[in-house]
Amino acid sequence: MKDKHGLLTAPIGRVLFNMTLPNLIGILTILGGSLVDIYFISQLGTEALAAVSFTFPITLVITSIGIGIGAGVSTNLGRLIGSGQAEQAKLFLFDTLVLTLAIITVLSVLGGVLIEPLFSLLGANKHSLPYIHDYMMWWYCGAPALVLLMVGNQALRATGDTRSPAKIMMLAAIVNLVLDPLLIFGLGPFPRLEVQGAAIATMLSWVIALVLAGRLLIVKRKLLHSASLVKDRMVSHWRALAHIARPAALMNMINPIANGILMAMLARIDHAGVAAFGAGMRLESVLLLVVMALSSSLMPFIAQNLGAGQHVRAKDALLTSLRFVLVFQTLLYIPMYFFAHPIAQQFSNDPIVIDWLTFYIIALPAAYGPLGIVIIFATSLNAYHRPMSSLVINLCRLMLLMLPLAALGSYIGGVKGLMLALPITNTIMGIACYILATKITEPVKHHHTTAVIVE
């Protein structure tokens, strides 16, 4: 097969740059919209900001399921398209979307029923719960559209089209940006809905984006059409999907679970700490944009080169990427250090929140270089057919180091002590992962799993 994109022959840096740029644009629009949300909500006061911050772990669990399903779609659909099985690809995507809609609808209904007990367990108080209820009821209504959009975009990427998903998400971000101030603050003829308005704006942006993605899949790409509900075929497709989706979803769920525990710890100290941490998490997502985009590009690069027997080239790409993210994130930290206080002031008028968020911006990004190494290495382990090793690394970082250190830090130094545990953990794990990366080798034997798909 011709090396169309140069993964096997072209200079490593150039190939990774060309692969990463579309991913970066797509991720940037998603996280940029999220940051816009938190900015406008912060103008409503500390209680509103803290309330929406409580929702992050739960919303991340839902999106993690979407990421897992999307990974399964990308892998299986790409294989079917590559082997010329266009009709099978259409059936697979149809069956996947049916399952996705069923799963997310059930989770959304359960989530809506359990809002009060679930968020009370996370540490939300009687002042935050009304805000959380207003926000999450509409968020759950839009959740099926969000996850279907994520899966649909992955289907488009499986055809080799990376530009259309980026354009769709950019439009969604613009719609959200326009509707947020109108619905939150009641500008012009619009009612003032505050936190509820933020959720409605986000939901509408997802629905509009989903319609566009659906049109591309059905009309232009002809990658999707309706099919009869045949049990054997659907179960076979779902098993093929689950082989990739389950570990990928589990991997992405670990972080929101850990963040939920950290939120609960902070809530027992001060709700202003929850507000600062929530704003800091959104900033972290933006500051790690390049790392996330590069990690999604590096895995197929390594996988193709390992498959072609070019083990040295695969390892060179991995080590080059690790060194790049360390240097890049260190350089990015310099302006964050000097402008930490002005940045924090953009998210709150509460002096306590500003103080803690300033500390967050100074302390945590200092270790984003090592954290980038962890993310890149853990993702690359999947290409090396070591998914359990990747899972173990993340479990060790979060459960064995971060949470115990955070508990100790909160006991000794309160909110700032808890926050300080995160960069310490990331630095330790970053060093360990780089050492492991220098020693990594291709396993002697592989067990490739090929999806058996029947009609």
C-alpha positions in Angstrom: 0.0 0.0 0.0 1.3 3.5 -0.9 2.5 5.5 2.0 0.1 8.4 1.2 0.6 10.5 4.3 4.3 9.7 4.8 3.9 8.0 8.1 6.5 5.4 7.1 8.9 7.5 5.1 8.6 11.3 5.6 10.4 13.2 8.3 8.9 12.4 11.7 8.4 16.0 12.8 6.7 17.1 9.6 4.3 14.2 9.6 3.3 14.6 13.2 2.8 18.3 12.7 0.5 17.7 9.7 -1.5 15.2 11.6 -1.7 17.2 14.8 -2.9 20.5 13.4 -6.4 19.5 12.5 -6.8 17.7 15.8 -5.6 20.8 17.6 -8.2 23.0 15.9 -11.0 20.6 16.8 -9.9 20.3 20.4 -9.4 24.0 20.7 -12.9 24.8 19.6 -14.4 22.3 22.1 -12.4 23.5 25.1 -12.6 27.2 24.0 -16.4 26.9 24.2 -16.1 25.3 27.7 -13.9 28.1 28.8 -16.4 30.7 27.5 -19.1 28.9 29.6 -17.1 29.1 32.8 -16.2 32.8 32.1 -19.8 33.9 31.8 -21.0 31.8 34.7 -18.3 33.3 36.9 -20.0 36.7 36.4 -23.0 35.3 38.3 -21.0 34.9 41.5 -19.0 32.3 43.5 -22.0 30.1 44.3 -22.9 29.7 40.6 -19.3 29.0 39.7 -18.9 26.5 42.5 -22.1 24.8 41.5 -21.1 24.3 37.9 -17.7 23.2 39.0 -19.4 20.4 40.9 -20.8 19.2 37.5 -17.5 18.6 35.8 -16.7 15.1 37.1 -20.2 13.9 36.1 -20.2 15.5 32.7 -16.7 14.1 32.1 -17.9 10.6 32.8 -20.5 10.9 30.1 -18.1 12.4 27.6 -15.6 9.7 28.5 -18.1 7.1 27.4 -18.4 9.1 24.1 -14.7 9.1 23.7 -14.5 5.3 24.3 -17.3 4.6 21.8 -15.7 7.0 19.3 -12.4 5.1 19.6 -14.2 1.9 18.8 -16.0 3.4 15.8 -12.8 4.9 14.5 -10.9 1.6 14.7 -13.6 -0.7 13.3 -15.1 1.7 10.7 -11.6 2.5 9.4 -10.9 -1.2 9.0 -14.1 -1.9 7.1 -13.7 1.1 4.8 -10.1 0.2 4.2 -11.0 -3.3 3.2 -13.7 -2.1 0.8 -16.7 -3.3 2.9 -18.7 -0.1 2.5 -22.1 -1.7 3.2 -20.8 -3.4 6.3 -19.4 0.0 7.4 -22.8 1.5 7.1 -24.4 -1.2 9.1 -21.8 -1.0 11.8 -22.2 2.7 12.2 -26.0 2.4 12.3 -25.8 -0.3 15.0 -23.2 1.7 17.0 -25.4 4.9 17.0 -28.4 2.8 18.1 -26.5 1.5 21.1 -25.0 4.9 21.8 -28.4 6.6 21.9 -29.8 3.9 24.2 -26.9 4.0 26.6 -26.7 7.8 26.9 -30.5 8.2 27.1 -30.7 5.8 30.0 -27.8 7.4 31.8 -29.3 10.9 31.3 -32.6 9.8 32.7 -30.9 8.2 35.7 -28.7 11.3 36.1 -31.7 13.6 36.1 -33.5 11.5 38.8 -30.4 11.3 41.0 -29.2 14.9 40.8 -29.7 15.8 44.5 -28.3 12.6 46.2 -25.4 12.3 43.7 -24.2 15.9 44.1 -24.8 15.9 47.8 -22.5 12.9 48.0 -19.9 15.0 46.1 -20.2 17.7 48.7 -22.6 20.2 47.2 -24.5 22.2 49.9 -28.1 23.5 49.9 -27.0 26.8 48.3 -25.3 25.0 45.3 -27.9 22.3 44.7 -30.6 24.6 43.0 -27.9 25.9 40.6 -26.8 22.4 39.9 -30.3 21.2 39.3 -31.0 24.0 36.8 -27.8 23.3 34.9 -27.8 19.5 34.8 -31.4 19.0 33.8 -30.8 20.8 30.5 -27.3 19.3 30.2 -28.8 15.8 30.5 -31.3 16.7 27.8 -28.5 17.6 25.4 -26.2 14.7 26.4 -27.5 12.3 23.7 -26.9 14.9 21.1 -23.3 15.5 22.4 -22.3 11.9 22.4 -23.9 11.1 19.0 -22.0 14.1 17.7 -18.7 12.8 19.1 -19.3 9.4 17.5 -20.4 10.9 14.2 -17.3 13.1 14.1 -15.1 10.0 14.7 -16.9 8.3 11.8 -16.0 11.2 9.5 -12.4 11.0 10.7 -12.3 7.3 9.9 -12.9 8.2 6.2 -9.9 10.5 6.3 -11.9 13.7 6.6 -10.4 15.6 9.5 -11.4 19.1 8.4 -15.2 18.7 8.5 -15.3 17.7 12.2 -13.1 20.7 13.0 -15.5 23.0 11.1 -18.5 21.5 12.8 -17.1 22.0 16.3 -16.0 25.5 15.4 -19.6 26.4 14.4 -20.9 24.8 17.7 -18.5 26.9 19.7 -19.6 30.1 17.8 -23.3 29.3 18.5 -22.5 28.7 22.1 -20.5 32.0 22.3 -23.4 34.0 20.9 -26.2 32.3 22.9 -24.3 32.3 26.3 -24.6 36.0 27.2 -28.0 36.3 25.6 -29.5 33.5 27.7 -27.4 33.8 30.9 -27.9 37.6 31.4 -31.2 38.1 29.5 -29.9 40.5 26.8 -32.5 42.1 24.5 -35.7 40.1 24.1 -34.2 37.0 25.8 -35.1 36.0 29.4 -32.5 36.0 32.1 -31.9 32.3 32.8 -28.5 32.5 34.5 -27.0 29.0 35.0 -29.9 27.4 33.2 -29.3 29.7 30.2 -25.6 28.4 29.9 -26.8 24.8 29.7 -29.5 25.6 27.2 -27.0 27.5 25.0 -24.6 24.5 25.1 -27.4 22.1 24.3 -28.6 24.1 21.3 -25.0 24.3 19.9 -24.7 20.5 20.2 -28.0 19.9 18.4 -27.1 22.2 15.5 -23.7 20.6 15.2 -25.3 17.1 15.2 -27.7 18.0 12.4 -24.7 19.2 10.3 -22.7 16.0 11.1 -25.7 13.8 10.3 -26.2 15.6 6.9 -22.5 14.9 6.0 -22.7 11.2 7.1 -26.1 10.5 5.4 -26.2 12.8 2.3 -22.7 13.7 1.3 -20.5 10.8 2.6 -23.3 8.2 2.3 -21.8 6.5 5.3 -25.1 5.9 7.2 -28.6 4.7 6.4 -31.3 3.0 8.3 -31.4 -0.7 8.7 -33.5 -3.4 10.2 -32.9 -4.3 13.8 -31.3 -7.8 13.4 -30.2 -9.2 16.8 -27.3 -11.3 15.7 -25.8 -8.6 13.6 -26.2 -5.9 16.2 -24.7 -8.0 19.0 -21.7 -8.9 16.8 -21.1 -5.3 16.0 -21.5 -4.3 19.6 -19.0 -6.8 20.7 -16.5 -5.6 18.1 -17.1 -2.0 19.4 -16.8 -3.0 23.0 -13.4 -4.6 22.5 -12.0 -1.1 21.9 -14.6 1.1 23.6 -14.5 -0.4 27.1 -10.8 0.1 27.9 -10.8 3.5 26.2 -13.8 4.7 28.2 -12.5 3.3 31.4 -9.2 5.1 30.8 -11.0 8.4 30.3 -13.2 7.8 33.4 -10.4 7.6 35.8 -9.6 11.3 35.7 -13.2 12.6 36.4 -13.5 10.1 39.2 -10.3 11.3 40.8 -11.4 14.9 40.2 -14.7 14.2 41.8 -12.9 12.9 44.9 -10.7 16.1 44.9 -13.9 18.2 44.6 -15.4 16.4 47.6 -12.2 17.1 49.6 -12.3 20.8 48.7 -16.0 21.1 49.5 -15.3 20.0 53.1 -12.8 22.9 53.3 -14.5 25.8 51.5 -16.8 26.0 48.5 -14.6 28.9 47.2 -11.9 26.3 46.8 -14.2 24.2 44.6 -14.9 27.3 42.4 -11.1 28.0 42.1 -10.4 24.4 41.3 -13.2 24.2 38.7 -11.9 27.3 36.9 -8.3 25.9 37.1 -9.5 22.6 35.5 -10.9 24.4 32.5 -7.6 26.4 32.1 -5.7 23.1 32.4 -7.6 21.7 29.5 -6.6 24.7 27.3 -3.0 24.6 28.4 -2.7 20.9 27.5 -4.3 21.3 24.1 -1.1 20.6 22.1 -0.4 17.5 24.3 -3.8 16.1 23.6 -3.7 16.8 19.9 -0.2 15.3 19.6 -1.2 12.2 21.6 -4.1 11.4 19.2 -1.7 11.8 16.2 1.2 9.8 17.6 -0.7 6.5 18.3 -1.5 5.8 14.6 2.0 6.9 13.6 3.6 4.4 16.0 1.1 1.6 15.2 1.8 1.9 11.4 5.6 1.9 11.9 5.5 -1.0 14.3 3.3 -2.9 11.8 5.9 -2.2 9.1 8.7 -3.5 11.3 10.2 0.0 11.7 10.6 -0.2 15.5 13.5 2.3 15.7 11.4 4.9 13.8 8.4 4.3 16.1 10.6 4.7 19.3 12.3 7.8 17.8 8.8 9.4 17.3 7.8 8.6 20.8 11.0 10.0 22.4 10.9 13.1 20.2 7.3 13.8 21.2 8.1 13.4 24.9 11.0 15.9 24.6 8.9 18.3 22.6 6.0 18.4 25.1 8.5 18.9 28.0 10.1 21.9 26.3 6.8 23.3 25.0 4.9 23.1 28.3 7.9 24.6 30.1 8.0 27.6 27.8 4.3 28.0 28.0 4.5 28.1 31.8 6.7 31.3 31.8 3.9 33.7 30.8 1.4 31.8 33.1 3.7 32.5 36.1 3.9 36.2 35.4 0.2 36.7 34.5 -1.3 34.3 37.0 -3.1 37.0 39.1 -4.6 38.9 36.2 -5.8 35.6 34.6 -7.4 34.6 37.9 -9.2 37.9 38.1 -11.0 37.1 34.9 -12.9 34.3 36.5 -14.1 35.7 39.8 -14.5 38.9 41.9 -14.2 36.9 45.1 -10.7 37.7 46.7 -10.5 34.2 48.2 -11.2 32.5 44.8 -8.7 34.8 43.1 -6.0 34.0 45.6 -6.5 30.2 45.3 -6.9 30.3 41.5 -3.7 32.4 41.3 -1.9 29.7 43.3 -3.3 27.0 41.1 -2.0 28.8 37.9 1.4 29.2 39.5 1.8 25.7 40.9 0.1 23.2 38.6 1.3 24.3 35.1 4.9 24.1 36.4 4.5 20.3 36.1 2.5 20.2 32.8 5.6 19.2 31.0 6.0 16.0 33.0 2.2 15.5 32.9 2.4 15.8 29.1 5.0 13.0 29.1 2.6 10.8 31.1 -0.3 11.4 28.7 1.8 10.8 25.6 3.5 7.7 26.9 0.2 6.2 28.3 -1.5 6.8 24.9 1.4 5.3 23.0 1.3 2.1 25.0 -1.9 1.2 23.2 0.0 1.3 19.9 2.5 -1.0 21.5 -0.3 -3.4 22.4 0.1 -2.8 26.1 -3.3 -1.3 27.0 -3.3 -2.7 30.5 0.1 -1.1 31.2 -1.4 2.2 30.2 -4.3 1.7 32.6 -1.9 0.7 35.4 0.1 3.9 34.9 -3.0 6.1 35.2 -4.2 4.2 38.2 -0.9 4.5 39.9 -0.7 8.3 39.2 -4.2 9.0 40.4 -5.0 6.5 43.1 -1.7 5.6 44.6 0.0 9.0 44.4 -2.3 11.9 43.7 -5.2 11.2 46.0 -3.2 10.1 49.1 -0.9 13.1 48.6 -3.9 15.4 48.2 -5.5 14.1 51.4 -2.2 14.7 53.2 -1.8 18.1 51.6 -5.4 19.2 52.5 -4.8 18.1 56.1 -1.5 20.1 56.4 -2.2 23.1 54.1 -5.9 23.2 53.3 -6.8 24.2 49.7 -3.3 25.1 48.7 -1.8 22.0 50.2 -4.3 19.8 48.2 -3.4 21.7 45.0 0.3 21.3 45.6 -0.1 17.5 45.6 -0.9 17.5 41.9 2.3 18.9 40.4 4.4 16.8 42.8 2.5 13.7 41.5 2.9 14.7 37.9 6.6 15.3 38.2 7.3 11.9 39.8 5.2 10.1 37.2 6.7 12.1 34.3 10.2 11.1 35.3 9.2 7.5 35.6 7.4 7.4 32.3 10.3 8.9 30.4 12.6 6.3 31.8 10.2 3.6 30.8 9.9 5.1 27.3 13.7 4.9 26.8 13.5 1.2 27.5 10.3 0.3 25.6 10.5 -2.4 23.0 8.1 -4.1 20.6 6.6 -7.2 22.2 7.8 -10.5 20.7 4.2 -11.7 20.1 1.0 -9.8 19.4 -2.6 -10.8 19.6 -4.4 -8.8 17.0 -8.1 -8.8 17.5 -10.1 -8.6 14.3 -13.7 -7.8 14.5 -15.9 -10.4 12.9 -18.9 -8.7 11.6 -21.9 -10.5 10.2 -25.1 -9.2 8.6 
